[in-house]
Amino acid sequence: MQNTTESIFSLDCSYSGCNATIPCMNITTATCDPATNETAAISFMQETVSNWLWRTVPLIILCTGLLGNALTVRVLTRLGTARQPTLTFLLFLAITDTVVLLTGLPRYWISYTFDNDILLISNAGCKFYYFFIYSSMQFSSWILVGVSVERVVKTYFPFRYKRLYTTKRVKIVLVITLFILILVNVHFFFTNGINDFTAGNCTSLTQEFSWFNEYVFVYVDLGVLSIVPFAIILISNVFLVRKLRKYQKKRSSMMHERYVQNANRFSVRMTKMLLVCTIYFLAATAPISIYFVVDSYLLHGFEESGDKASVAKMHLAKTTTYLFNYSNYCVNFYLYTAMNDRFSHELRSVLCCKSSGRRWSSAYSIREGSSYPGESSRHGLELESETTATVVSDSINSHPSHFKLEQTYIEQEQSHIELEQSHIELEQSHIELEQTYIKSQI
């Protein structure tokens, strides 16, 4: 893990060779050897690309991420998180992703644009930066773990889900998880800072702390941020897809053909989404963690040997992996919008300054404890419908503009009811088989 303050390379010098003058960034010393000059030119291009990326891409990610996360919070609060634990997870995820973006990206953009590292303003700021950026990134990963486990529990244990998962319990679990991650990263207050040993840079305070950060904590971070969460999410998704396919096969013999087609579309859409989101999560978080491991063993050697070309490659690799990692914290909103009809409908209401769909849909009676997985969003997250197919006729007459949309909701809820009834019958059969097995054992 490279905790040292990134240097801002100067563009004011040049390489003077026999037949060419190459702009330089203190990369190497030009000679009359064409191969050396070619290497210097390639290194210069790599450093130029790296600096250009840091000056432009962070602004794009920051603006799109803050806007998307703000809209996500607004839409989720309108949808109602009090009765839906999944939405509580998503709300915490949007807030955490915002903290990641505001903590990490402005520092790099200011450093590479204005040649001023804000970490050097104070010793306390140096310590808090690393603590907040690592804790928030890891917390975001484990929120996704919580969502995946919650969906598996709801699918495999629908009768116990309502008792196990409440909004209050979800918040307690999230707070406990955050506290554990704080303990994992609290060492930054003691190992990092600015003193005589760091020569004015924000990095490890002693040689022993440097060894710990470079050769121990990099593996801790790799596991906590990427590998362990990805493994749990992947396993959860495999169990979830298997269970849904099993239910779909058994329900197909009991359902109307139209309902079967709807279930097939839902299953295919959710399966594709789970695979895409899981792969994207690993692709976005794993490279930067792996880079820190490689950085610990290679970068110091390149710097000591004066291999400026390899140093330039390492800097470019760090830039691309860092920015790709930050994209993971701004993409949620756009996946929700593209893959969840209910979220996109509520978003349109927000943008058009209309009242929440939850208000006019109060003509429906509230459905408590449904075990059917509703529409899905990122990571297979469901935004469960809050209404049943019981309609108050006078409400329809008082809202004629919503009549067609209400009819669509009725048809969807009828399909959901059929699926729920089949689900209950299957669960009852399973319970009877278990009771028979227990009696036979006795």
C-alpha positions as CSV (number, residue, x, y, z in Angstrom):
1,M,0.0,0.0,0.0
2,Q,1.5,3.3,-1.1
3,N,0.5,5.9,1.5
4,T,3.0,8.5,0.5
5,T,1.7,11.7,-1.0
6,E,1.6,11.5,-4.8
7,S,4.0,13.9,-6.4
8,I,2.9,16.3,-9.1
9,F,5.2,16.1,-12.0
10,S,6.5,19.2,-13.7
11,L,6.1,19.7,-17.4
12,D,8.7,22.4,-17.8
13,C,11.8,20.4,-18.6
14,S,13.0,18.5,-21.7
15,Y,15.3,15.8,-22.7
16,S,18.1,16.9,-25.0
17,G,19.3,14.1,-27.1
18,C,21.5,14.0,-30.3
19,N,18.7,14.6,-32.8
20,A,15.6,15.3,-30.7
21,T,14.3,17.3,-27.8
22,I,11.7,15.4,-25.7
23,P,9.6,17.2,-23.1
24,C,10.2,15.5,-19.8
25,M,8.8,15.0,-16.3
26,N,12.0,14.0,-14.5
27,I,11.6,10.5,-15.9
28,T,15.0,9.6,-17.1
29,T,18.2,11.2,-18.6
30,A,18.3,11.5,-22.3
31,T,21.2,10.1,-24.3
32,C,22.2,9.6,-27.9
33,D,20.8,6.1,-27.7
34,P,17.5,6.0,-29.7
35,A,16.1,3.2,-27.5
36,T,16.7,5.3,-24.4
37,N,15.0,8.3,-26.0
38,E,12.1,6.1,-27.1
39,T,11.7,4.8,-23.6
40,A,11.7,8.3,-22.2
41,A,9.0,9.4,-24.7
42,I,6.8,6.5,-23.8
43,S,7.3,7.2,-20.1
44,F,6.4,10.8,-20.7
45,M,3.2,9.9,-22.5
46,Q,2.2,7.5,-19.6
47,E,2.8,10.3,-17.0
48,T,0.9,12.8,-19.2
49,V,-2.1,10.4,-19.6
50,S,-2.1,9.7,-15.8
51,N,-2.1,13.4,-15.0
52,W,-4.8,14.1,-17.6
53,L,-7.0,11.4,-16.2
54,W,-6.7,12.7,-12.6
55,R,-7.6,16.3,-13.8
56,T,-10.7,15.3,-15.7
57,V,-12.3,12.0,-14.7
58,P,-12.7,12.7,-11.0
59,L,-15.0,15.6,-11.8
60,I,-17.2,13.4,-14.0
61,I,-17.4,10.7,-11.4
62,L,-18.0,13.1,-8.6
63,C,-20.8,15.0,-10.3
64,T,-22.6,12.0,-11.6
65,G,-22.1,10.1,-8.3
66,L,-23.3,12.9,-6.1
67,L,-26.3,13.6,-8.3
68,G,-27.2,9.9,-8.6
69,N,-26.8,9.2,-4.9
70,A,-28.9,12.3,-3.9
71,L,-31.7,11.1,-6.2
72,T,-31.4,7.6,-4.9
73,V,-31.9,8.9,-1.3
74,R,-34.9,11.0,-2.4
75,V,-36.5,8.1,-4.3
76,L,-36.0,5.6,-1.5
77,T,-37.4,7.9,1.1
78,R,-40.5,8.4,-1.0
79,L,-40.8,4.6,-1.5
80,G,-40.7,4.2,2.2
81,T,-38.0,2.4,4.2
82,A,-39.9,1.9,7.4
83,R,-41.5,-1.4,6.3
84,Q,-38.9,-2.6,3.8
85,P,-35.5,-3.7,5.2
86,T,-34.0,-3.9,1.7
87,L,-34.6,-0.2,1.1
88,T,-32.9,0.5,4.4
89,F,-29.8,-1.3,3.1
90,L,-30.0,0.8,-0.1
91,L,-30.4,4.0,1.7
92,F,-27.2,3.4,3.8
93,L,-25.4,2.3,0.7
94,A,-26.2,5.6,-1.1
95,I,-25.0,7.6,1.9
96,T,-21.8,5.6,2.3
97,D,-21.0,5.9,-1.4
98,T,-21.4,9.6,-1.1
99,V,-18.9,9.7,1.8
100,V,-16.4,7.7,-0.4
101,L,-16.7,10.1,-3.3
102,L,-16.4,13.3,-1.2
103,T,-13.5,11.9,0.8
104,G,-11.3,10.5,-2.0
105,L,-11.8,12.2,-5.3
106,P,-11.5,15.9,-4.3
107,R,-8.1,15.3,-2.8
108,Y,-6.6,13.8,-6.0
109,W,-8.2,16.3,-8.3
110,I,-6.9,19.3,-6.3
111,S,-3.4,17.7,-6.1
112,Y,-3.1,17.1,-9.8
113,T,-4.8,20.3,-10.9
114,F,-3.4,22.9,-8.4
115,D,-0.3,21.0,-7.2
116,N,-1.5,21.3,-3.6
117,D,-2.0,18.2,-1.5
118,I,-4.7,19.0,1.1
119,L,-3.4,16.1,3.3
120,L,-0.4,18.2,4.2
121,I,-2.5,20.9,5.8
122,S,-2.5,19.2,9.2
123,N,-1.4,16.1,10.9
124,A,-5.0,15.3,12.0
125,G,-6.3,15.7,8.4
126,C,-3.8,13.2,7.2
127,K,-4.9,10.6,9.8
128,F,-8.6,11.2,9.3
129,Y,-8.3,10.9,5.5
130,Y,-7.0,7.4,5.5
131,F,-9.3,6.3,8.3
132,F,-12.4,7.6,6.5
133,I,-11.6,6.5,3.0
134,Y,-10.7,2.9,4.0
135,S,-13.6,2.5,6.5
136,S,-16.3,3.9,4.0
137,M,-15.1,1.8,1.1
138,Q,-15.1,-1.4,3.2
139,F,-18.5,-0.5,4.7
140,S,-20.0,-0.1,1.2
141,S,-18.8,-3.6,0.3
142,W,-20.3,-5.1,3.5
143,I,-23.7,-3.4,2.9
144,L,-23.9,-5.3,-0.3
145,V,-23.1,-8.5,1.6
146,G,-26.0,-7.7,3.9
147,V,-28.4,-7.2,1.0
148,S,-27.4,-10.5,-0.6
149,V,-27.8,-12.5,2.7
150,E,-31.2,-10.8,3.3
151,R,-32.5,-11.9,-0.1
152,V,-31.3,-15.5,0.5
153,V,-33.1,-15.5,3.9
154,K,-36.3,-14.2,2.4
155,T,-36.2,-16.8,-0.4
156,Y,-35.3,-19.8,1.7
157,F,-37.1,-18.9,5.0
158,P,-40.1,-16.7,4.0
159,F,-42.0,-17.5,7.1
160,R,-39.1,-16.5,9.4
161,Y,-38.1,-13.5,7.4
162,K,-40.6,-11.1,8.8
163,R,-39.5,-12.0,12.3
164,L,-35.8,-11.9,11.6
165,Y,-35.6,-8.8,9.4
166,T,-37.0,-5.5,10.6
167,T,-35.8,-2.0,9.9
168,K,-34.6,-1.7,13.4
169,R,-32.6,-4.9,13.3
170,V,-31.1,-4.0,10.0
171,K,-29.9,-0.7,11.4
172,I,-28.4,-2.4,14.4
173,V,-26.5,-4.9,12.2
174,L,-25.2,-2.0,10.0
175,V,-24.0,-0.1,13.1
176,I,-22.2,-3.2,14.4
177,T,-20.6,-3.8,11.1
178,L,-19.4,-0.2,10.9
179,F,-18.0,-0.5,14.4
180,I,-16.0,-3.6,13.5
181,L,-14.6,-1.8,10.4
182,I,-13.7,1.2,12.6
183,L,-11.6,-1.2,14.7
184,V,-10.0,-2.6,11.6
185,N,-8.9,0.9,10.4
186,V,-8.3,2.7,13.7
187,H,-4.6,2.0,13.5
188,F,-4.3,4.8,11.0
189,F,-4.5,7.3,13.8
190,F,-1.3,5.8,15.2
191,T,0.6,4.5,12.2
192,N,0.1,7.4,9.8
193,G,0.8,11.1,10.0
194,I,3.3,13.9,9.4
195,N,6.6,14.1,11.3
196,D,10.4,14.2,10.7
197,F,10.5,10.6,9.6
198,T,8.0,11.3,6.8
199,A,9.9,14.3,5.6
200,G,6.8,16.4,5.6
201,N,4.7,13.8,3.7
202,C,1.5,12.1,4.9
203,T,2.7,8.5,5.3
204,S,3.8,5.9,7.9
205,L,5.4,7.5,11.0
206,T,8.1,4.9,11.6
207,Q,9.9,2.2,9.7
208,E,7.9,-0.5,11.7
209,F,4.6,1.1,10.8
210,S,5.7,1.4,7.2
211,W,6.4,-2.4,7.1
212,F,3.0,-3.0,8.7
213,N,1.2,-0.9,6.1
214,E,3.1,-2.2,3.2
215,Y,3.2,-5.9,3.9
216,V,0.4,-6.7,6.4
217,F,-2.5,-4.3,6.0
218,V,-2.6,-4.5,2.2
219,Y,-3.7,-8.2,2.6
220,V,-6.2,-7.2,5.3
221,D,-7.7,-4.6,3.0
222,L,-7.8,-6.9,0.0
223,G,-9.8,-9.5,2.0
224,V,-12.1,-7.0,3.8
225,L,-12.8,-4.8,0.8
226,S,-13.0,-7.2,-2.0
227,I,-12.3,-11.0,-1.7
228,V,-14.5,-11.9,1.3
229,P,-17.5,-9.7,0.3
230,F,-17.3,-11.0,-3.3
231,A,-17.2,-14.6,-2.2
232,I,-20.3,-14.2,0.1
233,I,-22.2,-12.2,-2.6
234,L,-21.4,-14.8,-5.2
235,I,-22.4,-17.8,-3.1
236,S,-25.6,-16.0,-2.0
237,N,-26.5,-15.3,-5.6
238,V,-25.9,-18.9,-6.6
239,F,-28.3,-20.1,-3.9
240,L,-30.8,-17.5,-4.8
241,V,-30.9,-18.3,-8.5
242,R,-31.1,-22.0,-7.9
243,K,-34.0,-21.6,-5.5
244,L,-35.9,-19.3,-7.9
245,R,-35.4,-21.7,-10.8
246,K,-36.7,-24.6,-8.6
247,Y,-39.8,-22.6,-7.7
248,Q,-40.4,-21.6,-11.3
249,K,-40.4,-25.2,-12.5
250,K,-42.8,-26.3,-9.8
251,R,-45.1,-23.3,-10.3
252,S,-45.3,-23.7,-14.1
253,S,-47.6,-26.7,-13.8
254,M,-50.0,-24.7,-11.6
255,M,-50.1,-21.3,-13.2
256,H,-51.8,-19.7,-16.1
257,E,-49.6,-19.4,-19.2
258,R,-49.4,-15.6,-19.0
259,Y,-48.2,-15.8,-15.4
260,V,-45.5,-18.3,-16.4
261,Q,-44.3,-15.9,-19.1
262,N,-44.1,-13.1,-16.6
263,A,-42.2,-15.3,-14.1
264,N,-39.8,-16.3,-16.8
265,R,-39.1,-12.7,-17.8
266,F,-38.6,-11.8,-14.1
267,S,-36.2,-14.7,-13.5
268,V,-34.1,-14.0,-16.6
269,R,-33.9,-10.3,-15.9
270,M,-32.9,-10.9,-12.3
271,T,-30.3,-13.6,-13.1
272,K,-28.6,-11.4,-15.7
273,M,-28.6,-8.5,-13.3
274,L,-27.1,-10.6,-10.5
275,L,-24.3,-11.8,-12.7
276,V,-23.5,-8.3,-14.1
277,C,-23.5,-6.6,-10.8
278,T,-21.4,-9.2,-9.0
279,I,-18.8,-9.2,-11.8
280,Y,-18.8,-5.4,-11.8
281,F,-18.3,-5.3,-8.1
282,L,-15.3,-7.6,-8.3
283,A,-13.9,-5.8,-11.3
284,A,-14.1,-2.4,-9.6
285,T,-12.7,-3.3,-6.2
286,A,-10.2,-6.1,-6.7
287,P,-7.7,-4.3,-9.1
288,I,-6.9,-1.5,-6.7
289,S,-6.4,-3.9,-3.8
290,I,-4.2,-6.1,-5.9
291,Y,-2.3,-3.1,-7.1
292,F,-1.5,-2.1,-3.5
293,V,0.0,-5.6,-2.9
294,V,2.1,-5.4,-6.1
295,D,3.1,-1.8,-5.2
296,S,4.5,-2.9,-1.9
297,Y,6.9,-5.2,-3.5
298,L,7.9,-3.5,-6.8
299,L,7.5,0.3,-6.6
300,H,10.3,0.9,-4.0
301,G,12.7,-1.2,-6.0
302,F,11.9,0.7,-9.2
303,E,12.5,4.0,-7.4
304,E,15.7,3.0,-5.8
305,S,17.1,1.6,-9.1
306,G,16.2,4.7,-11.0
307,D,13.9,2.8,-13.3
308,K,11.7,5.8,-14.1
309,A,9.9,4.0,-17.0
310,S,8.6,1.3,-14.7
311,V,7.6,4.0,-12.1
312,A,5.6,5.7,-14.8
313,K,3.8,2.4,-15.6
314,M,3.0,1.9,-12.0
315,H,1.6,5.4,-11.7
316,L,-0.6,4.9,-14.8
317,A,-1.8,1.5,-13.4
318,K,-2.6,3.2,-10.1
319,T,-4.6,5.9,-11.8
320,T,-6.7,3.6,-13.9
321,T,-7.4,1.2,-11.0
322,Y,-8.2,4.0,-8.6
323,L,-10.7,5.7,-10.9
324,F,-12.3,2.4,-11.9
325,N,-12.8,1.6,-8.2
326,Y,-14.4,5.0,-7.6
327,S,-16.9,4.3,-10.4
328,N,-18.3,1.5,-8.3
329,Y,-19.6,4.3,-5.9
330,C,-21.5,6.3,-8.5
331,V,-23.1,3.6,-10.7
332,N,-25.8,2.3,-8.3
333,F,-28.4,4.9,-9.2
334,Y,-28.1,4.2,-12.9
335,L,-28.4,0.5,-12.4
336,Y,-31.5,1.0,-10.2
337,T,-33.1,3.2,-12.9
338,A,-32.3,0.8,-15.8
339,M,-33.3,-2.5,-14.0
340,N,-36.2,-1.6,-11.7
341,D,-39.5,-0.3,-13.1
342,R,-40.8,0.8,-9.7
343,F,-37.7,2.9,-9.0
344,S,-37.7,4.5,-12.4
345,H,-41.4,5.3,-12.1
346,E,-40.8,7.0,-8.7
347,L,-37.8,8.8,-10.2
348,R,-40.0,10.3,-12.9
349,S,-42.4,11.4,-10.3
350,V,-39.5,13.1,-8.4
351,L,-38.2,14.8,-11.5
352,C,-41.7,16.0,-12.6
353,C,-42.4,17.2,-9.0
354,K,-45.4,14.8,-8.7
355,S,-46.7,13.3,-5.5
356,S,-45.3,9.9,-4.6
357,G,-47.0,6.9,-6.2
358,R,-47.3,5.5,-2.7
359,R,-50.0,8.2,-1.9
360,W,-52.4,7.6,-4.7
361,S,-51.8,3.9,-4.5
362,S,-53.3,4.0,-1.0
363,A,-56.5,2.9,-2.7
364,Y,-55.0,-0.6,-2.3
365,S,-54.8,-2.3,1.0
366,I,-51.3,-2.8,2.4
367,R,-49.8,-6.2,1.9
368,E,-48.0,-7.4,4.9
369,G,-45.4,-10.1,5.0
370,S,-45.3,-11.0,1.3
371,S,-42.8,-13.7,0.6
372,Y,-42.7,-13.3,-3.2
373,P,-39.6,-11.6,-4.5
374,G,-40.8,-8.5,-6.3
375,E,-39.1,-6.3,-8.8
376,S,-35.3,-6.4,-8.5
377,S,-32.7,-3.8,-8.7
378,R,-28.9,-3.8,-8.4
379,H,-27.4,-7.0,-6.8
380,G,-30.8,-8.6,-7.0
381,L,-32.3,-6.1,-4.6
382,E,-36.1,-6.1,-4.5
383,L,-38.3,-3.2,-4.2
384,E,-41.4,-4.9,-2.8
385,S,-44.8,-3.8,-3.9
386,E,-46.8,-2.4,-1.0
387,T,-50.3,-3.1,-2.3
388,T,-52.7,-5.9,-3.1
389,A,-55.3,-6.2,-5.8
390,T,-58.1,-4.9,-3.5
391,V,-59.3,-1.7,-5.1
392,V,-61.7,0.9,-3.7
393,S,-63.9,1.9,-6.6
394,D,-64.5,5.4,-5.5
395,S,-60.8,6.0,-5.4
396,I,-60.6,5.0,-9.0
397,N,-63.3,7.4,-9.9
398,S,-61.6,10.2,-8.0
399,H,-58.3,9.6,-9.9
400,P,-59.4,8.8,-13.5
401,S,-55.9,9.7,-14.8
402,H,-54.4,6.8,-12.9
403,F,-57.0,4.3,-13.9
404,K,-54.9,2.6,-16.6
405,L,-51.9,2.4,-14.4
406,E,-54.0,1.0,-11.5
407,Q,-55.3,-1.7,-13.8
408,T,-51.7,-2.6,-14.6
409,Y,-50.9,-2.8,-10.8
410,I,-54.0,-5.0,-10.3
411,E,-52.8,-7.5,-12.9
412,Q,-49.3,-7.6,-11.5
413,E,-50.7,-8.1,-8.0
414,Q,-52.9,-10.9,-9.1
415,S,-49.9,-12.6,-10.6
416,H,-48.0,-12.1,-7.3
417,I,-50.9,-13.6,-5.3
418,E,-50.9,-16.7,-7.5
419,L,-47.2,-17.1,-7.0
420,E,-47.5,-16.6,-3.3
421,Q,-50.2,-19.2,-3.0
422,S,-48.1,-21.7,-4.9
423,H,-45.1,-20.8,-2.6
424,I,-47.2,-21.4,0.5
425,E,-48.4,-24.7,-0.8
426,L,-44.8,-25.8,-1.5
427,E,-43.7,-24.7,2.0
428,Q,-46.6,-26.6,3.6
429,S,-45.7,-29.7,1.7
430,H,-42.0,-29.3,2.8
431,I,-43.1,-29.0,6.4
432,E,-45.3,-32.0,6.2
433,L,-42.4,-34.0,4.8
434,E,-40.2,-32.9,7.6
435,Q,-42.8,-33.9,10.2
436,T,-43.2,-37.3,8.6
437,Y,-39.4,-37.8,8.6
438,I,-39.2,-36.8,12.3
439,K,-42.0,-39.2,13.2
440,S,-40.3,-42.0,11.4
441,Q,-37.1,-41.3,13.2
442,I,-38.9,-41.4,16.6
